[in-house]
Amino acid sequence: MDFVASSGLLKAVKATVLSVGADTAENRSQLDAPVRRLREAGFEVEGLLLQGDPDEVIGSHVETRGIGLLVMGAYGHSRIRGLVIGSTTEALVRRSRMPVLMFR
């Protein structure tokens, strides 16, 4: 998130920090930190915690909201998991019809 927060290129856009998982206090807390970081950097930002399959939920949200740029972190959990079920990042890059900016 520091990469995005410090980017002058992205500062003029409205940002949505989207997390997919159970609606728990821990997940809300993990969502609040990057939202707060972006607000402190001057971004107009909203945080959303949605439930469901990450590939489907994120892809659907991006398409329905007409989002023009998908910014994602490229984080893997394990090589075995990636081989068996694929990664969310890879699935979204393949599905996306808009520019995708990935950082690590």
CNS distance restraints for C-alpha pairs under 8 A (distance, minus, plus):
assign (resid   1 and name CA) (resid   5 and name CA) 6.11 0.50 0.50
assign (resid   1 and name CA) (resid  34 and name CA) 6.25 0.50 0.50
assign (resid   1 and name CA) (resid  37 and name CA) 7.66 0.50 0.50
assign (resid   1 and name CA) (resid  38 and name CA) 7.75 0.50 0.50
assign (resid   2 and name CA) (resid   6 and name CA) 5.99 0.50 0.50
assign (resid   2 and name CA) (resid  37 and name CA) 7.81 0.50 0.50
assign (resid   3 and name CA) (resid   7 and name CA) 6.23 0.50 0.50
assign (resid   3 and name CA) (resid 103 and name CA) 7.96 0.50 0.50
assign (resid   4 and name CA) (resid  10 and name CA) 6.88 0.50 0.50
assign (resid   4 and name CA) (resid  38 and name CA) 7.86 0.50 0.50
assign (resid   5 and name CA) (resid  11 and name CA) 7.59 0.50 0.50
assign (resid   5 and name CA) (resid  37 and name CA) 7.03 0.50 0.50
assign (resid   5 and name CA) (resid  38 and name CA) 5.38 0.50 0.50
assign (resid   5 and name CA) (resid  41 and name CA) 5.72 0.50 0.50
assign (resid   5 and name CA) (resid  43 and name CA) 7.81 0.50 0.50
assign (resid   6 and name CA) (resid  41 and name CA) 7.24 0.50 0.50
assign (resid   7 and name CA) (resid  11 and name CA) 6.51 0.50 0.50
assign (resid   8 and name CA) (resid  12 and name CA) 7.99 0.50 0.50
assign (resid  11 and name CA) (resid  42 and name CA) 7.26 0.50 0.50
assign (resid  11 and name CA) (resid  43 and name CA) 5.97 0.50 0.50
assign (resid  12 and name CA) (resid  43 and name CA) 7.40 0.50 0.50
assign (resid  13 and name CA) (resid  43 and name CA) 7.48 0.50 0.50
assign (resid  13 and name CA) (resid  44 and name CA) 7.48 0.50 0.50
assign (resid  14 and name CA) (resid  43 and name CA) 6.77 0.50 0.50
assign (resid  14 and name CA) (resid  44 and name CA) 5.13 0.50 0.50
assign (resid  14 and name CA) (resid  45 and name CA) 5.86 0.50 0.50
assign (resid  15 and name CA) (resid  43 and name CA) 7.00 0.50 0.50
assign (resid  15 and name CA) (resid  44 and name CA) 6.21 0.50 0.50
assign (resid  15 and name CA) (resid  45 and name CA) 4.60 0.50 0.50
assign (resid  15 and name CA) (resid  46 and name CA) 6.54 0.50 0.50
assign (resid  16 and name CA) (resid  45 and name CA) 5.49 0.50 0.50
assign (resid  16 and name CA) (resid  46 and name CA) 4.92 0.50 0.50
assign (resid  16 and name CA) (resid  47 and name CA) 5.76 0.50 0.50
assign (resid  16 and name CA) (resid  48 and name CA) 7.24 0.50 0.50
assign (resid  17 and name CA) (resid  31 and name CA) 7.40 0.50 0.50
assign (resid  17 and name CA) (resid  34 and name CA) 7.40 0.50 0.50
assign (resid  17 and name CA) (resid  35 and name CA) 6.53 0.50 0.50
assign (resid  17 and name CA) (resid  45 and name CA) 7.24 0.50 0.50
assign (resid  17 and name CA) (resid  46 and name CA) 6.28 0.50 0.50
assign (resid  17 and name CA) (resid  47 and name CA) 4.77 0.50 0.50
assign (resid  17 and name CA) (resid  48 and name CA) 6.25 0.50 0.50
assign (resid  18 and name CA) (resid  31 and name CA) 7.80 0.50 0.50
assign (resid  18 and name CA) (resid  47 and name CA) 6.00 0.50 0.50
assign (resid  18 and name CA) (resid  48 and name CA) 4.90 0.50 0.50
assign (resid  18 and name CA) (resid  49 and name CA) 6.04 0.50 0.50
assign (resid  18 and name CA) (resid  50 and name CA) 7.48 0.50 0.50
assign (resid  18 and name CA) (resid  58 and name CA) 7.58 0.50 0.50
assign (resid  19 and name CA) (resid  31 and name CA) 6.77 0.50 0.50
assign (resid  19 and name CA) (resid  48 and name CA) 6.28 0.50 0.50
assign (resid  19 and name CA) (resid  49 and name CA) 4.92 0.50 0.50
assign (resid  19 and name CA) (resid  50 and name CA) 6.33 0.50 0.50
assign (resid  20 and name CA) (resid  49 and name CA) 5.63 0.50 0.50
assign (resid  20 and name CA) (resid  50 and name CA) 4.82 0.50 0.50
assign (resid  20 and name CA) (resid  51 and name CA) 5.40 0.50 0.50
assign (resid  20 and name CA) (resid  52 and name CA) 6.79 0.50 0.50
assign (resid  20 and name CA) (resid  53 and name CA) 7.61 0.50 0.50
assign (resid  20 and name CA) (resid  54 and name CA) 5.74 0.50 0.50
assign (resid  20 and name CA) (resid  57 and name CA) 7.46 0.50 0.50
assign (resid  20 and name CA) (resid  58 and name CA) 7.79 0.50 0.50
assign (resid  21 and name CA) (resid  27 and name CA) 7.08 0.50 0.50
assign (resid  21 and name CA) (resid  49 and name CA) 6.80 0.50 0.50
assign (resid  21 and name CA) (resid  50 and name CA) 6.24 0.50 0.50
assign (resid  21 and name CA) (resid  51 and name CA) 5.15 0.50 0.50
assign (resid  21 and name CA) (resid  52 and name CA) 6.97 0.50 0.50
assign (resid  22 and name CA) (resid  27 and name CA) 7.09 0.50 0.50
assign (resid  22 and name CA) (resid  49 and name CA) 7.99 0.50 0.50
assign (resid  22 and name CA) (resid  50 and name CA) 7.60 0.50 0.50
assign (resid  22 and name CA) (resid  51 and name CA) 5.95 0.50 0.50
assign (resid  23 and name CA) (resid  27 and name CA) 6.56 0.50 0.50
assign (resid  23 and name CA) (resid  28 and name CA) 6.99 0.50 0.50
assign (resid  23 and name CA) (resid  49 and name CA) 6.91 0.50 0.50
assign (resid  23 and name CA) (resid  50 and name CA) 7.64 0.50 0.50
assign (resid  23 and name CA) (resid  51 and name CA) 7.45 0.50 0.50
assign (resid  24 and name CA) (resid  28 and name CA) 6.19 0.50 0.50
assign (resid  25 and name CA) (resid  29 and name CA) 6.05 0.50 0.50
assign (resid  26 and name CA) (resid  30 and name CA) 6.27 0.50 0.50
assign (resid  27 and name CA) (resid  31 and name CA) 6.24 0.50 0.50
assign (resid  27 and name CA) (resid  49 and name CA) 7.83 0.50 0.50
assign (resid  28 and name CA) (resid  32 and name CA) 6.10 0.50 0.50
assign (resid  28 and name CA) (resid  49 and name CA) 7.13 0.50 0.50
assign (resid  29 and name CA) (resid  33 and name CA) 6.62 0.50 0.50
assign (resid  30 and name CA) (resid  34 and name CA) 7.59 0.50 0.50
assign (resid  31 and name CA) (resid  35 and name CA) 6.57 0.50 0.50
assign (resid  31 and name CA) (resid  47 and name CA) 6.68 0.50 0.50
assign (resid  31 and name CA) (resid  48 and name CA) 7.73 0.50 0.50
assign (resid  31 and name CA) (resid  49 and name CA) 7.41 0.50 0.50
assign (resid  32 and name CA) (resid  36 and name CA) 5.97 0.50 0.50
assign (resid  32 and name CA) (resid  47 and name CA) 7.19 0.50 0.50
assign (resid  33 and name CA) (resid  37 and name CA) 6.19 0.50 0.50
assign (resid  34 and name CA) (resid  38 and name CA) 6.15 0.50 0.50
assign (resid  35 and name CA) (resid  39 and name CA) 6.24 0.50 0.50
assign (resid  35 and name CA) (resid  45 and name CA) 6.54 0.50 0.50
assign (resid  35 and name CA) (resid  46 and name CA) 6.85 0.50 0.50
assign (resid  35 and name CA) (resid  47 and name CA) 6.07 0.50 0.50
assign (resid  36 and name CA) (resid  40 and name CA) 6.12 0.50 0.50
assign (resid  37 and name CA) (resid  41 and name CA) 6.38 0.50 0.50
assign (resid  38 and name CA) (resid  42 and name CA) 6.49 0.50 0.50
assign (resid  38 and name CA) (resid  43 and name CA) 5.40 0.50 0.50
assign (resid  38 and name CA) (resid  44 and name CA) 7.80 0.50 0.50
assign (resid  38 and name CA) (resid  45 and name CA) 6.92 0.50 0.50
assign (resid  39 and name CA) (resid  43 and name CA) 4.95 0.50 0.50
assign (resid  39 and name CA) (resid  44 and name CA) 6.40 0.50 0.50
assign (resid  39 and name CA) (resid  45 and name CA) 6.48 0.50 0.50
assign (resid  50 and name CA) (resid  57 and name CA) 7.34 0.50 0.50
assign (resid  51 and name CA) (resid  57 and name CA) 7.44 0.50 0.50
assign (resid  52 and name CA) (resid  56 and name CA) 7.52 0.50 0.50
assign (resid  52 and name CA) (resid  57 and name CA) 6.13 0.50 0.50
assign (resid  53 and name CA) (resid  57 and name CA) 5.89 0.50 0.50
assign (resid  54 and name CA) (resid  58 and name CA) 5.78 0.50 0.50
assign (resid  54 and name CA) (resid  88 and name CA) 6.63 0.50 0.50
assign (resid  55 and name CA) (resid  59 and name CA) 5.92 0.50 0.50
assign (resid  55 and name CA) (resid  88 and name CA) 5.54 0.50 0.50
assign (resid  55 and name CA) (resid  91 and name CA) 6.43 0.50 0.50
assign (resid  55 and name CA) (resid  92 and name CA) 6.26 0.50 0.50
assign (resid  56 and name CA) (resid  60 and name CA) 5.83 0.50 0.50
assign (resid  57 and name CA) (resid  61 and name CA) 6.04 0.50 0.50
assign (resid  58 and name CA) (resid  62 and name CA) 6.11 0.50 0.50
assign (resid  58 and name CA) (resid  92 and name CA) 7.92 0.50 0.50
assign (resid  59 and name CA) (resid  63 and name CA) 6.25 0.50 0.50
assign (resid  59 and name CA) (resid  92 and name CA) 6.52 0.50 0.50
assign (resid  59 and name CA) (resid  95 and name CA) 7.41 0.50 0.50
assign (resid  59 and name CA) (resid  96 and name CA) 7.28 0.50 0.50
assign (resid  60 and name CA) (resid  64 and name CA) 6.01 0.50 0.50
assign (resid  61 and name CA) (resid  65 and name CA) 5.97 0.50 0.50
assign (resid  62 and name CA) (resid  66 and name CA) 6.12 0.50 0.50
assign (resid  62 and name CA) (resid  67 and name CA) 5.30 0.50 0.50
assign (resid  62 and name CA) (resid  70 and name CA) 7.74 0.50 0.50
assign (resid  63 and name CA) (resid  67 and name CA) 6.71 0.50 0.50
assign (resid  68 and name CA) (resid  98 and name CA) 6.21 0.50 0.50
assign (resid  68 and name CA) (resid  99 and name CA) 7.14 0.50 0.50
assign (resid  69 and name CA) (resid  98 and name CA) 6.19 0.50 0.50
assign (resid  69 and name CA) (resid  99 and name CA) 5.30 0.50 0.50
assign (resid  69 and name CA) (resid 100 and name CA) 5.91 0.50 0.50
assign (resid  69 and name CA) (resid 101 and name CA) 7.30 0.50 0.50
assign (resid  70 and name CA) (resid  98 and name CA) 7.23 0.50 0.50
assign (resid  70 and name CA) (resid  99 and name CA) 6.42 0.50 0.50
assign (resid  70 and name CA) (resid 100 and name CA) 4.75 0.50 0.50
assign (resid  70 and name CA) (resid 101 and name CA) 6.18 0.50 0.50
assign (resid  71 and name CA) (resid 100 and name CA) 5.84 0.50 0.50
assign (resid  71 and name CA) (resid 101 and name CA) 4.69 0.50 0.50
assign (resid  71 and name CA) (resid 102 and name CA) 5.83 0.50 0.50
assign (resid  71 and name CA) (resid 103 and name CA) 7.90 0.50 0.50
assign (resid  72 and name CA) (resid  89 and name CA) 7.22 0.50 0.50
assign (resid  72 and name CA) (resid 100 and name CA) 7.44 0.50 0.50
assign (resid  72 and name CA) (resid 101 and name CA) 6.30 0.50 0.50
assign (resid  72 and name CA) (resid 102 and name CA) 4.88 0.50 0.50
assign (resid  72 and name CA) (resid 103 and name CA) 6.50 0.50 0.50
assign (resid  73 and name CA) (resid  89 and name CA) 7.77 0.50 0.50
assign (resid  73 and name CA) (resid 102 and name CA) 5.51 0.50 0.50
assign (resid  73 and name CA) (resid 103 and name CA) 5.00 0.50 0.50
assign (resid  73 and name CA) (resid 104 and name CA) 5.53 0.50 0.50
assign (resid  74 and name CA) (resid  89 and name CA) 6.39 0.50 0.50
assign (resid  74 and name CA) (resid 102 and name CA) 6.04 0.50 0.50
assign (resid  74 and name CA) (resid 103 and name CA) 5.85 0.50 0.50
assign (resid  74 and name CA) (resid 104 and name CA) 5.24 0.50 0.50
assign (resid  75 and name CA) (resid  89 and name CA) 7.82 0.50 0.50
assign (resid  75 and name CA) (resid 104 and name CA) 6.84 0.50 0.50
assign (resid  76 and name CA) (resid  82 and name CA) 7.48 0.50 0.50
assign (resid  76 and name CA) (resid  87 and name CA) 7.11 0.50 0.50
assign (resid  77 and name CA) (resid  81 and name CA) 6.98 0.50 0.50
assign (resid  77 and name CA) (resid  82 and name CA) 7.61 0.50 0.50
assign (resid  78 and name CA) (resid  82 and name CA) 6.25 0.50 0.50
assign (resid  79 and name CA) (resid  83 and name CA) 6.24 0.50 0.50
assign (resid  80 and name CA) (resid  84 and name CA) 6.24 0.50 0.50
assign (resid  81 and name CA) (resid  85 and name CA) 5.93 0.50 0.50
assign (resid  81 and name CA) (resid  86 and name CA) 6.76 0.50 0.50
assign (resid  81 and name CA) (resid  87 and name CA) 7.83 0.50 0.50
assign (resid  82 and name CA) (resid  86 and name CA) 4.29 0.50 0.50
assign (resid  82 and name CA) (resid  87 and name CA) 5.42 0.50 0.50
assign (resid  86 and name CA) (resid  90 and name CA) 7.02 0.50 0.50
assign (resid  86 and name CA) (resid  91 and name CA) 7.10 0.50 0.50
assign (resid  87 and name CA) (resid  91 and name CA) 6.22 0.50 0.50
assign (resid  88 and name CA) (resid  92 and name CA) 6.08 0.50 0.50
assign (resid  89 and name CA) (resid  93 and name CA) 6.16 0.50 0.50
assign (resid  90 and name CA) (resid  94 and name CA) 6.22 0.50 0.50
assign (resid  91 and name CA) (resid  95 and name CA) 6.13 0.50 0.50
assign (resid  92 and name CA) (resid  96 and name CA) 5.66 0.50 0.50
assign (resid  93 and name CA) (resid 100 and name CA) 6.78 0.50 0.50
assign (resid  96 and name CA) (resid 100 and name CA) 7.58 0.50 0.50
